[in-house]
C-alpha cells in the first residue's frame, strides 16, 4: 500500500504544480486559498454531521466521513474562490516567470496542506493508517519541513475531530519510536510490593456538565503522593468544578490545587483521605518489570504487568492541542485504556516509577507514562497546597 500512497502524493503535487503553471501565481493563489478554506469548512462541518447522523458508526467509517467532508469542501472552495482568481487573470496564458512562481507556489502550499491534514488525522486514524503514514517517505519529508505553526494548526484540527480526550505524545508526522523488549512477566502484577500499593491507588470522577451535558463525567485514576494529596492527569479533571475520589467504598470530595495542562499533571487535595502516600522510585532501565495500576474504563481496580521499553524525550501536544511541548516519558510494554489515565506505574517494590497519561496510536501493547523526573517538582510543590486552582476548559 505504501507505493500507492507515495504515487498518489507525487501525482497530486505534480497536478497542482501543472495547474499553477497554467494559471500563474495570482490565479493559483486564489485556487489554493479556496481549497484550504474548503478543507477547513469540511473539517468544521464533518464532526457535526457525524455526530448528527453517524454517532454509532465504527471508527473507520467516521474517519472516512471526515476525510470525505474535507475533500468535498476542498472541491467546492476551489470552484467558488478559484473562479474569482481566474477572472483576474483573464483569457491569456501567464508569462514564464508567473508560470514558474505559480507552479512552485502551488506545490509548496499543497504539500503544506497535505502535511497538516495528515498530521491532524493521524492521532485518530485506525492503526493501519497510522503505520502507513509513519512509513511514507514523502510525508516524512513534508513533516520535517513543516514550520512549527503548521504543526500547531494540525494539533488544533485534531482537537476538533477527536473525541477521545487523550493527549498526543508525538505531534506532527514523526513516527513513534520502536523499542522492542521481552514480553511482561504476569507475576509482576502479583508481587507483594505491587499488591501492597493497592489501597493508595484511587478512582477519580470529575463532573463536566458544561462540556457534555448535565450527567457527564470524566473517569480516571490517581495515586497518593502525600497526606491528603492525590496525583492524576490534568486531562482527567479539565473543565470540572466537582472532583471526587473513591476509596474503600467511600466518595470523598477533592479540590484541584495544581493543574499543569502542558505536561498533563494535576494534584488534588482530599480532606479526610487516610490512604498512605506511595514512595517514588528513581529512573528505571529498559526491560525493568513494572505494573500499571488503575481503573480502566471506569471499572474495577485492575493491575496489569508490563515492562519498560525505555525513556524518551517526546515532542507532543499539551492537553488542548494548542501548544507543542517536550516531555520526558517512559515507554512501556503494557496495556492500558481510558480510565487508567493518572494511575501509577509501579515497580516490584510498589514504588511509583511514573504516571500513566497516554497510549500508543499504533500498538495496543505500548503505554506512555510521565517520568518522576518530569513531575517531581510539581508534585512536591503541592504537598501542602490547599488553594483551589482553575481547571480551565474541557478537552472534548
C-alpha positions as CSV (number, residue, x, y, z in Angstrom):
1,X,0.0,0.0,0.0
2,X,3.0,2.3,0.6
3,X,3.9,2.7,-3.0
4,X,0.3,3.5,-3.8
5,X,0.3,6.3,-1.2
6,X,3.7,7.6,-2.5
7,X,2.5,7.6,-6.1
8,X,-0.8,9.4,-5.1
9,X,1.2,12.1,-3.2
10,X,3.6,12.7,-6.1
11,X,0.8,12.7,-8.7
12,X,-1.2,15.2,-6.5
13,X,1.7,17.5,-6.2
14,X,2.5,17.3,-9.9
15,X,-1.1,18.0,-10.8
16,X,-1.2,21.1,-8.6
17,X,2.2,22.2,-10.0
18,X,0.9,21.8,-13.5
19,X,-2.2,23.7,-12.6
20,X,-0.1,26.5,-11.1
21,X,2.0,26.6,-14.2
22,X,-1.1,27.1,-16.4
23,X,-2.8,29.7,-14.1
24,X,0.1,31.7,-12.8
25,X,0.8,32.9,-9.3
26,X,-2.3,35.1,-8.6
27,X,-5.0,32.8,-10.0
28,X,-3.2,29.8,-8.4
29,X,-3.2,31.6,-5.1
30,X,-7.0,32.1,-5.2
31,X,-7.5,28.5,-6.2
32,X,-5.3,27.2,-3.3
33,X,-7.0,29.7,-0.9
34,X,-10.3,28.2,-1.9
35,X,-9.0,24.7,-1.4
36,X,-7.7,25.5,2.1
37,X,-10.8,27.3,3.1
38,X,-12.9,24.4,1.8
39,X,-10.9,21.9,3.7
40,X,-11.3,23.9,6.9
41,X,-15.0,24.2,6.3
42,X,-15.2,20.5,5.7
43,X,-13.3,19.7,8.9
44,X,-15.6,22.0,10.8
45,X,-18.8,20.5,9.4
46,X,-17.6,16.9,9.3
47,X,-17.6,16.2,13.0
48,X,-21.0,17.8,13.4
49,X,-22.5,15.7,10.6
50,X,-21.0,12.6,12.0
51,X,-22.4,13.5,15.5
52,X,-25.9,14.0,14.0
53,X,-26.1,11.1,11.6
54,X,-23.2,8.6,12.3
55,X,-22.5,8.6,16.0
56,X,-22.9,4.8,16.0
57,X,-20.6,4.2,13.0
58,X,-17.3,2.4,13.5
59,X,-14.2,4.5,13.9
60,X,-13.1,3.7,10.3
61,X,-16.4,4.8,9.0
62,X,-16.3,8.1,10.9
63,X,-12.8,8.8,9.8
64,X,-13.7,8.1,6.2
65,X,-16.7,10.5,6.5
66,X,-14.4,13.2,7.9
67,X,-11.9,12.8,5.1
68,X,-14.8,12.9,2.6
69,X,-16.1,16.1,4.1
70,X,-12.7,17.7,3.8
71,X,-12.3,16.6,0.2
72,X,-15.8,17.8,-0.7
73,X,-15.1,21.2,0.9
74,X,-11.8,21.4,-1.0
75,X,-13.5,20.9,-4.3
76,X,-16.3,23.4,-3.5
77,X,-13.8,26.0,-2.2
78,X,-11.6,25.7,-5.3
79,X,-14.6,26.0,-7.6
80,X,-16.0,29.1,-5.9
81,X,-12.9,31.1,-4.9
82,X,-10.7,29.8,-7.7
83,X,-13.2,31.2,-10.2
84,X,-12.5,34.7,-8.8
85,X,-8.8,34.4,-9.4
86,X,-9.4,33.1,-13.0
87,X,-11.4,36.3,-13.7
88,X,-8.5,38.4,-12.5
89,X,-6.1,36.6,-14.8
90,X,-8.1,37.0,-17.9
91,X,-8.0,34.7,-21.0
92,X,-4.3,34.9,-21.8
93,X,-1.6,32.5,-20.6
94,X,0.8,33.6,-17.8
95,X,4.3,34.8,-18.7
96,X,7.2,32.3,-17.9
97,X,8.1,33.9,-14.6
98,X,4.5,34.0,-13.5
99,X,4.1,30.4,-14.6
100,X,7.2,29.2,-12.6
101,X,6.1,31.1,-9.5
102,X,2.6,29.7,-9.9
103,X,3.9,26.1,-10.2
104,X,6.3,26.4,-7.3
105,X,3.8,28.1,-5.0
106,X,1.2,25.5,-5.8
107,X,3.5,22.6,-4.9
108,X,4.6,24.2,-1.7
109,X,1.2,25.2,-0.4
110,X,-0.4,21.9,-1.5
111,X,2.3,19.9,0.3
112,X,1.8,22.1,3.4
113,X,-2.0,21.4,3.3
114,X,-1.4,17.7,2.8
115,X,1.1,17.7,5.8
116,X,-1.3,19.5,8.1
117,X,-4.2,17.1,7.1
118,X,-2.1,14.0,7.6
119,X,-0.8,15.2,10.9
120,X,-4.3,16.1,12.1
121,X,-5.9,12.8,11.1
122,X,-3.0,10.6,12.3
123,X,-3.9,10.7,16.0
124,X,-7.5,9.5,15.4
125,X,-6.9,7.2,12.4
126,X,-7.0,3.4,12.6
127,X,-3.6,1.8,13.4
128,X,-3.1,0.5,9.9
129,X,-3.4,4.1,8.6
130,X,-1.0,5.4,11.2
131,X,1.6,2.8,10.2
132,X,1.2,3.8,6.5
133,X,1.6,7.5,7.4
134,X,4.7,6.7,9.5
135,X,6.3,4.7,6.8
136,X,5.7,7.2,4.0
137,X,8.9,8.8,2.7
138,X,7.0,11.7,1.1
139,X,5.1,12.6,4.3
140,X,8.3,12.2,6.3
141,X,10.0,14.9,4.1
142,X,6.9,17.1,4.4
143,X,6.7,16.6,8.1
144,X,10.4,17.6,8.6
145,X,9.9,20.7,6.5
146,X,6.7,21.9,8.1
147,X,7.0,25.1,10.2
148,X,6.0,24.9,13.9
149,X,2.9,27.0,13.3
150,X,1.6,24.4,10.8
151,X,2.2,21.7,13.4
152,X,0.1,23.7,15.9
153,X,-2.7,24.1,13.4
154,X,-2.7,20.4,12.8
155,X,-3.0,19.8,16.6
156,X,-6.0,22.2,16.7
157,X,-7.6,20.3,13.9
158,X,-7.1,17.1,15.7
159,X,-8.8,18.5,18.8
160,X,-11.8,19.5,16.6
161,X,-12.0,15.9,15.2
162,X,-11.1,13.9,18.3
163,X,-13.5,12.7,20.9
164,X,-11.0,10.5,22.9
165,X,-9.7,13.3,25.0
166,X,-6.2,11.7,25.4
167,X,-3.2,13.9,24.8
168,X,-0.9,13.2,21.9
169,X,2.5,12.1,22.9
170,X,4.1,12.8,19.5
171,X,3.0,15.8,17.4
172,X,3.1,16.2,13.6
173,X,4.2,13.4,11.3
174,X,7.0,12.0,13.3
175,X,6.6,8.2,14.0
176,X,6.5,6.6,17.4
177,X,9.9,5.0,18.3
178,X,10.0,1.2,18.2
179,X,11.6,-0.1,21.4
180,X,11.3,-3.9,21.5
181,X,11.6,-5.7,24.8
182,X,10.6,-9.1,26.1
183,X,7.0,-9.8,27.0
184,X,6.0,-8.8,30.5
185,X,6.0,-11.4,33.3
186,X,2.5,-12.0,34.6
187,X,3.9,-12.5,38.1
188,X,4.9,-8.8,38.4
189,X,1.3,-7.7,39.0
190,X,1.0,-10.2,41.8
191,X,4.3,-9.2,43.6
192,X,3.8,-8.3,47.3
193,X,5.0,-4.7,46.8
194,X,2.5,-4.1,43.9
195,X,-0.3,-5.7,45.9
196,X,0.5,-3.6,49.0
197,X,0.2,-0.4,46.9
198,X,-3.5,-1.1,46.0
199,X,-5.0,1.0,48.8
200,X,-3.2,4.1,47.6
201,X,-4.5,3.9,44.0
202,X,-7.8,5.7,43.7
203,X,-10.6,6.2,41.2
204,X,-11.2,9.8,40.1
205,X,-14.5,11.2,39.0
206,X,-14.7,14.7,37.5
207,X,-18.1,16.1,36.6
208,X,-18.1,18.1,33.4
209,X,-21.7,19.2,32.8
210,X,-20.7,22.3,30.9
211,X,-18.8,20.1,28.4
212,X,-21.0,17.2,27.5
213,X,-24.3,17.5,29.4
214,X,-25.7,17.5,32.9
215,X,-24.7,14.0,33.8
216,X,-21.4,13.9,32.1
217,X,-18.2,13.0,34.0
218,X,-14.6,12.0,33.2
219,X,-13.2,8.9,34.9
220,X,-9.6,8.4,35.7
221,X,-7.1,7.0,38.2
222,X,-4.8,8.6,40.7
223,X,-2.2,7.8,43.4
224,X,-1.5,9.2,46.8
225,X,1.7,11.3,46.8
226,X,1.5,12.9,50.2
227,X,-1.0,13.1,53.1
228,X,-4.4,14.0,51.6
229,X,-2.8,14.6,48.2
230,X,-3.6,12.6,45.0
231,X,-1.8,12.8,41.7
232,X,-3.8,12.4,38.4
233,X,-3.7,13.8,34.9
234,X,-4.8,17.3,34.0
235,X,-7.0,15.9,31.2
236,X,-9.0,13.9,33.7
237,X,-10.1,17.0,35.6
238,X,-10.0,19.6,32.9
239,X,-13.1,21.8,32.9
240,X,-14.5,20.2,36.1
241,X,-15.7,22.1,39.2
242,X,-16.7,19.0,41.1
243,X,-14.0,16.3,41.5
244,X,-14.2,13.3,43.8
245,X,-12.1,10.3,44.7
246,X,-13.4,6.8,45.5
247,X,-11.6,4.9,48.3
248,X,-12.7,2.0,50.4
249,X,-16.3,2.2,49.2
250,X,-16.5,5.9,50.2
251,X,-16.5,9.0,48.0
252,X,-14.5,12.0,49.1
253,X,-14.7,15.5,47.7
254,X,-11.5,16.8,46.2
255,X,-10.2,20.2,45.1
256,X,-7.6,20.7,42.4
257,X,-4.6,22.5,43.8
258,X,-2.2,22.0,40.9
259,X,-3.2,22.0,37.2
260,X,-0.5,21.7,34.6
261,X,-2.1,21.2,31.1
262,X,1.3,21.4,29.4
263,X,2.8,18.2,30.8
264,X,-0.7,16.8,31.8
265,X,-0.4,16.6,35.6
266,X,-2.9,17.7,38.3
267,X,-2.7,17.3,42.1
268,X,-5.8,17.0,44.3
269,X,-6.3,18.0,47.9
270,X,-8.6,15.4,49.5
271,X,-9.5,16.3,53.2
272,X,-10.1,13.2,55.2
273,X,-8.1,10.8,53.0
274,X,-6.3,8.3,55.1
275,X,-4.5,6.3,52.4
276,X,-0.8,6.1,52.8
277,X,1.5,8.0,50.3
278,X,3.4,5.9,47.9
279,X,7.2,6.2,47.6
280,X,8.6,7.2,44.3
281,X,11.5,5.3,42.6
282,X,14.4,6.5,40.6
283,X,14.9,6.1,36.9
284,X,14.2,2.6,35.5
285,X,16.4,1.0,32.8
286,X,14.9,-0.8,29.8
287,X,13.4,-4.2,30.4
288,X,12.6,-3.5,34.1
289,X,9.4,-5.3,35.1
290,X,6.6,-2.9,36.1
291,X,2.9,-2.9,36.8
292,X,0.2,-0.5,35.6
293,X,-2.5,0.1,38.2
294,X,-5.8,1.9,37.9
295,X,-9.4,1.7,36.8
296,X,-9.6,1.1,33.1
297,X,-12.9,2.1,31.5
298,X,-14.0,3.4,34.9
299,X,-14.4,-0.2,36.1
300,X,-12.9,-2.1,39.0
301,X,-9.3,-1.8,40.2
302,X,-7.0,-3.6,37.8
303,X,-3.3,-4.3,37.8
304,X,-1.5,-5.2,34.5
305,X,2.0,-6.5,34.2
306,X,4.4,-4.5,32.0
307,X,8.0,-3.9,31.1
308,X,9.9,-0.7,30.5
309,X,10.8,-0.2,26.8
310,X,12.9,2.9,27.5
311,X,12.9,6.6,28.5
312,X,12.4,9.1,25.7
313,X,12.1,12.9,25.2
314,X,8.8,13.2,23.4
315,X,7.7,16.3,21.5
316,X,3.9,16.4,21.6
317,X,0.9,18.5,22.4
318,X,-0.5,19.9,25.6
319,X,-3.9,18.6,26.6
320,X,-5.7,21.2,24.5
321,X,-3.6,20.6,21.3
322,X,-2.7,24.3,21.3
323,X,1.0,24.2,22.3
324,X,3.8,21.9,21.3
325,X,5.6,20.7,24.5
326,X,8.5,18.4,25.3
327,X,8.1,15.7,28.0
328,X,10.3,13.0,29.5
329,X,8.3,9.9,29.0
330,X,8.5,6.2,30.0
331,X,7.6,4.0,27.1
332,X,6.1,0.7,28.5
333,X,5.2,-2.6,27.0
334,X,1.9,-2.7,28.8
335,X,-1.8,-2.5,28.1
336,X,-3.8,0.5,29.3
337,X,-7.0,2.3,28.2
338,X,-9.1,5.3,29.1
339,X,-9.7,5.2,32.9
340,X,-6.0,4.3,33.5
341,X,-5.1,7.9,33.0
342,X,-3.4,9.3,36.1
343,X,-2.7,5.9,37.6
344,X,0.8,4.9,38.8
345,X,3.4,2.7,37.1
346,X,4.7,0.6,39.9
347,X,8.0,-1.3,40.2
348,X,8.1,-4.7,42.0
349,X,8.6,-2.9,45.4
350,X,5.4,-1.0,44.9
351,X,7.2,2.3,44.3
352,X,5.8,4.8,41.7
353,X,8.0,5.0,38.6
354,X,5.7,7.2,36.6
355,X,2.2,8.4,35.9
356,X,0.2,7.0,33.0
357,X,-1.1,9.6,30.6
358,X,-1.4,8.2,27.1
359,X,-1.4,5.1,24.9
360,X,0.1,4.4,21.6
361,X,-1.7,5.1,18.3
362,X,-0.3,2.0,16.6
363,X,0.4,-0.6,19.3
364,X,-2.1,-1.8,21.8
365,X,0.8,-3.0,24.0
366,X,2.5,0.4,24.3
367,X,1.6,2.8,27.1
368,X,3.2,6.1,27.9
369,X,3.8,7.5,31.4
370,X,5.3,10.7,32.6
371,X,8.6,10.1,34.5
372,X,9.1,11.2,38.1
373,X,11.9,13.5,36.9
374,X,9.3,15.3,34.8
375,X,6.7,15.6,37.5
376,X,8.5,15.6,40.9
377,X,8.8,19.4,41.2
378,X,5.0,19.9,40.7
379,X,4.1,17.1,42.9
380,X,6.4,18.1,45.7
381,X,5.2,21.7,45.4
382,X,1.6,20.6,46.0
383,X,2.4,18.6,49.1
384,X,0.9,21.2,51.4
385,X,-1.2,23.2,48.9
386,X,-4.8,23.9,49.8
387,X,-5.7,26.8,47.5
388,X,-8.1,25.6,44.7
389,X,-6.9,26.5,41.1
390,X,-8.8,26.7,37.9
391,X,-9.2,23.5,35.8
392,X,-9.6,25.8,32.7
393,X,-11.6,24.4,29.7
394,X,-12.7,20.9,28.8
395,X,-10.6,18.9,26.4
396,X,-13.5,17.5,24.5
